[in-house]
Amino acid sequence: MTLLAPLANFAAQCLHDNRVSEPWTEKRFQGEVQALLRSERSIGAALEVHTQVSRGITDLAFHGVPLELKAETSRSLTLDDCYRYLEQTESYIVGAGKRIGLLCVLDSSPKTSAAMAAEDALALFRQPSGDSELAVIVLLIQANLIRSSDLSRSGAKKP
């Protein structure tokens, strides 16, 4: 929850205030999230950057809990599209000796339709692992949104 709260706040700022109004590369997204999380009093210096785990390198971690960051700039995503990154995140969770991790995907592709409801951009994915299970919290951040007034000019579809 310590990691999820500021990430969800960032997602809400993107959704309500269009905080990210242009395509962001994964490198830029990682840098911005790192700065955001470092500024959180409850996280600060405990944020781990590029820790080597399971023959890979995590983007960020907090007390060993991995946070994998991805960015998409060319096409709009749904939560289902984010599942292609689950195995990488799960690998980091196992390698870190944890049972939970976070996957945060920024969709900053140019939009031609309205954003989805915020609750449709957050999910908990559970995967059996031995006698227990792994959990990955998946957060899709919708950014670079179209202005609402532009939707009426674009000839939106009838419901």
C-alpha positions as a Markdown table, in Angstrom:
| # | Residue | x | y | z |
|---|---|---|---|---|
| 1 | Met | 0.0 | 0.0 | 0.0 |
| 2 | Thr | 2.9 | 2.3 | 0.7 |
| 3 | Leu | 3.9 | 2.1 | -3.0 |
| 4 | Leu | 0.4 | 1.9 | -4.4 |
| 5 | Ala | -0.9 | 5.1 | -2.8 |
| 6 | Pro | 1.4 | 7.6 | -4.5 |
| 7 | Leu | 1.1 | 5.7 | -7.8 |
| 8 | Ala | -2.7 | 5.7 | -7.7 |
| 9 | Asn | -2.5 | 9.5 | -6.9 |
| 10 | Phe | -0.3 | 10.0 | -10.0 |
| 11 | Ala | -2.8 | 8.0 | -12.0 |
| 12 | Ala | -5.7 | 10.1 | -10.7 |
| 13 | Gln | -3.7 | 13.3 | -11.6 |
| 14 | Cys | -3.2 | 12.0 | -15.1 |
| 15 | Leu | -6.9 | 11.1 | -15.5 |
| 16 | His | -8.4 | 14.3 | -14.0 |
| 17 | Asp | -5.7 | 16.9 | -14.8 |
| 18 | Asn | -4.0 | 15.3 | -17.8 |
| 19 | Arg | -0.7 | 15.6 | -15.9 |
| 20 | Val | 1.1 | 13.7 | -18.7 |
| 21 | Ser | -0.1 | 15.5 | -21.9 |
| 22 | Glu | 2.5 | 14.0 | -24.4 |
| 23 | Pro | 4.0 | 10.6 | -25.0 |
| 24 | Trp | 6.6 | 9.6 | -22.4 |
| 25 | Thr | 9.3 | 7.0 | -23.0 |
| 26 | Glu | 9.8 | 4.2 | -20.5 |
| 27 | Lys | 13.0 | 5.9 | -19.4 |
| 28 | Arg | 11.3 | 9.2 | -18.6 |
| 29 | Phe | 8.4 | 7.4 | -16.9 |
| 30 | Gln | 10.9 | 5.5 | -14.7 |
| 31 | Gly | 12.7 | 8.7 | -13.8 |
| 32 | Glu | 9.5 | 10.5 | -12.9 |
| 33 | Val | 8.2 | 7.7 | -10.8 |
| 34 | Gln | 11.5 | 7.4 | -9.0 |
| 35 | Ala | 11.5 | 11.1 | -8.2 |
| 36 | Leu | 7.8 | 10.9 | -7.1 |
| 37 | Leu | 8.4 | 7.9 | -4.8 |
| 38 | Arg | 11.7 | 9.3 | -3.3 |
| 39 | Ser | 9.7 | 12.5 | -2.4 |
| 40 | Glu | 7.3 | 10.4 | -0.3 |
| 41 | Arg | 8.2 | 10.6 | 3.3 |
| 42 | Ser | 7.3 | 7.0 | 4.0 |
| 43 | Ile | 9.5 | 5.7 | 1.1 |
| 44 | Gly | 12.4 | 8.1 | 0.5 |
| 45 | Ala | 15.8 | 6.5 | 0.7 |
| 46 | Ala | 14.3 | 3.0 | 1.2 |
| 47 | Leu | 13.5 | 3.0 | -2.5 |
| 48 | Glu | 15.8 | 0.6 | -4.3 |
| 49 | Val | 16.8 | 1.3 | -7.9 |
| 50 | His | 17.8 | -1.3 | -10.5 |
| 51 | Thr | 18.3 | -4.2 | -8.2 |
| 52 | Gln | 19.6 | -7.4 | -9.8 |
| 53 | Val | 17.0 | -10.2 | -9.3 |
| 54 | Ser | 16.3 | -13.5 | -11.1 |
| 55 | Arg | 18.8 | -12.9 | -13.9 |
| 56 | Gly | 17.2 | -9.5 | -14.5 |
| 57 | Ile | 17.1 | -6.0 | -13.2 |
| 58 | Thr | 14.0 | -4.6 | -11.5 |
| 59 | Asp | 13.1 | -1.0 | -12.2 |
| 60 | Leu | 12.4 | -0.1 | -8.6 |
| 61 | Ala | 11.7 | -2.0 | -5.3 |
| 62 | Phe | 10.7 | -1.0 | -1.8 |
| 63 | His | 11.9 | -3.3 | 1.0 |
| 64 | Gly | 12.5 | -5.9 | -1.7 |
| 65 | Val | 9.0 | -5.7 | -3.1 |
| 66 | Pro | 9.5 | -5.2 | -6.9 |
| 67 | Leu | 7.8 | -2.4 | -8.9 |
| 68 | Glu | 8.0 | -3.0 | -12.7 |
| 69 | Leu | 7.3 | 0.0 | -14.9 |
| 70 | Lys | 6.3 | -0.1 | -18.5 |
| 71 | Ala | 5.3 | 2.6 | -21.0 |
| 72 | Glu | 3.3 | 2.6 | -24.2 |
| 73 | Thr | 3.4 | 5.5 | -26.6 |
| 74 | Ser | 1.9 | 4.1 | -29.8 |
| 75 | Arg | -1.5 | 2.5 | -29.0 |
| 76 | Ser | -4.2 | 2.7 | -26.4 |
| 77 | Leu | -4.2 | 0.0 | -23.8 |
| 78 | Thr | -6.7 | -1.9 | -21.7 |
| 79 | Leu | -5.9 | -3.6 | -18.5 |
| 80 | Asp | -5.9 | -6.9 | -20.4 |
| 81 | Asp | -3.0 | -5.6 | -22.5 |
| 82 | Cys | -0.9 | -5.2 | -19.4 |
| 83 | Tyr | -1.0 | -8.9 | -18.6 |
| 84 | Arg | 1.8 | -9.5 | -21.2 |
| 85 | Tyr | 4.2 | -8.1 | -18.6 |
| 86 | Leu | 3.1 | -10.3 | -15.7 |
| 87 | Glu | 5.6 | -13.1 | -16.1 |
| 88 | Gln | 8.5 | -10.7 | -15.9 |
| 89 | Thr | 7.1 | -9.1 | -12.7 |
| 90 | Glu | 6.4 | -12.6 | -11.2 |
| 91 | Ser | 10.0 | -13.6 | -11.9 |
| 92 | Tyr | 11.2 | -10.6 | -9.9 |
| 93 | Ile | 8.8 | -11.4 | -7.1 |
| 94 | Val | 10.1 | -14.9 | -6.8 |
| 95 | Gly | 13.8 | -13.8 | -7.1 |
| 96 | Ala | 13.3 | -11.3 | -4.4 |
| 97 | Gly | 11.8 | -13.9 | -2.1 |
| 98 | Lys | 8.5 | -12.0 | -1.9 |
| 99 | Arg | 4.9 | -13.0 | -2.6 |
| 100 | Ile | 3.7 | -9.6 | -3.9 |
| 101 | Gly | 4.8 | -7.0 | -6.4 |
| 102 | Leu | 3.5 | -4.2 | -8.5 |
| 103 | Leu | 3.2 | -3.7 | -12.3 |
| 104 | Cys | 2.6 | -0.1 | -13.3 |
| 105 | Val | 2.0 | 0.6 | -17.0 |
| 106 | Leu | 1.8 | 4.2 | -18.4 |
| 107 | Asp | -0.3 | 4.5 | -21.6 |
| 108 | Ser | 0.6 | 7.9 | -23.0 |
| 109 | Ser | -0.3 | 7.2 | -26.5 |
| 110 | Pro | -2.4 | 9.9 | -28.2 |
| 111 | Lys | -6.1 | 9.2 | -27.5 |
| 112 | Thr | -9.1 | 9.4 | -29.8 |
| 113 | Ser | -11.7 | 8.3 | -27.3 |
| 114 | Ala | -12.7 | 8.9 | -23.7 |
| 115 | Ala | -10.8 | 7.4 | -20.8 |
| 116 | Met | -12.0 | 4.2 | -19.1 |
| 117 | Ala | -13.3 | 4.3 | -15.5 |
| 118 | Ala | -10.5 | 4.5 | -13.0 |
| 119 | Glu | -11.6 | 1.2 | -11.3 |
| 120 | Asp | -11.2 | -0.6 | -14.7 |
| 121 | Ala | -7.5 | 0.3 | -14.7 |
| 122 | Leu | -6.5 | -1.5 | -11.4 |
| 123 | Ala | -6.5 | -5.2 | -10.8 |
| 124 | Leu | -5.0 | -7.9 | -8.5 |
| 125 | Phe | -3.7 | -10.9 | -10.3 |
| 126 | Arg | -3.0 | -14.1 | -8.4 |
| 127 | Gln | -0.9 | -16.9 | -9.6 |
| 128 | Pro | -0.3 | -20.3 | -7.9 |
| 129 | Ser | 3.3 | -20.8 | -6.8 |
| 130 | Gly | 4.1 | -24.0 | -5.0 |
| 131 | Asp | 1.9 | -24.3 | -1.9 |
| 132 | Ser | 0.9 | -20.6 | -1.9 |
| 133 | Glu | 0.4 | -17.9 | -4.5 |
| 134 | Leu | 2.0 | -14.8 | -5.9 |
| 135 | Ala | 0.0 | -11.5 | -6.2 |
| 136 | Val | 0.7 | -8.8 | -8.7 |
| 137 | Ile | -1.1 | -5.5 | -8.4 |
| 138 | Val | -1.5 | -4.1 | -11.9 |
| 139 | Leu | -2.1 | -0.4 | -12.4 |
| 140 | Leu | -2.7 | 1.1 | -15.8 |
| 141 | Ile | -2.2 | 4.8 | -15.9 |
| 142 | Gln | -4.2 | 6.6 | -18.6 |
| 143 | Ala | -2.4 | 9.7 | -19.9 |
| 144 | Asn | -2.2 | 12.1 | -22.8 |
| 145 | Leu | -6.0 | 12.2 | -22.9 |
| 146 | Ile | -8.2 | 13.8 | -25.5 |
| 147 | Arg | -10.1 | 16.9 | -24.4 |
| 148 | Ser | -13.8 | 16.1 | -23.7 |
| 149 | Ser | -14.9 | 18.9 | -26.0 |
| 150 | Asp | -13.0 | 17.3 | -28.9 |
| 151 | Leu | -15.0 | 14.0 | -28.5 |
| 152 | Ser | -18.2 | 15.8 | -29.6 |
| 153 | Arg | -16.3 | 17.0 | -32.7 |
| 154 | Ser | -14.9 | 13.7 | -33.6 |
| 155 | Gly | -18.2 | 12.1 | -34.5 |
| 156 | Ala | -18.4 | 9.7 | -31.5 |
| 157 | Lys | -20.3 | 6.4 | -31.9 |
| 158 | Lys | -23.9 | 6.0 | -30.7 |
| 159 | Pro | -24.2 | 3.8 | -27.6 |
